[in-house]
Amino acid sequence: CLLMPDGLRAQGIKAIRINEVLVYNDSGYRDDYGVSSGWFEIYNTGVKTLSLGGCYVTNDPANPKKYRIPKSAQNATLIPSAYAVFFAYNEPTRSPFHVNFNLFDTGFIGGGRAFLAIYDQSGKELIDSVSYVVSEQVANRSFGKFEGEKDAQWQMLECATPMALNHISNDTSRSEIYQQ
């Protein structure tokens, strides 16, 4: 019997995590078209290179196959500890990283809450999800998980950090983040 250390990261597609979400973006990170829109970040927590191609992302729990990430999408392969940012303003023809939904849509789970999830290539197995209260979202302020924490909780970030380690506060130095 082989015992794995407690801190060993997940393997395979289950190592993919939704890492950061910015619902209202009016002056921050822009896409290739110069548009500041809502976006979400997916992170490879594993030790193997993984492809997002063929996986699904959705904002509707009843429709896990809402947006399929094309298998042929360039940059959809994530090396360990790599990120992919998806823009969510319902313009899927712009690129494989532009999904066909918005992050402020509360019509699927109600109560002012929105939903975001990633499913495997079958569209049947949930890999990761998050729900959030849309009215609590602040323009240009994201929420995310701190990669260095085991069982990290979602929390508001001091500043958006697309394609980089999430920062919980300005008081945390980069060396402290890496040590954690």
Summary of the structure (lengths in Angstrom):
residues: 180
radius of gyration: 15.9
end to end distance: 29.6
largest distance: 53.5
contacts: 528
relative contact order: 0.20
helix: 7%
strand: 27%
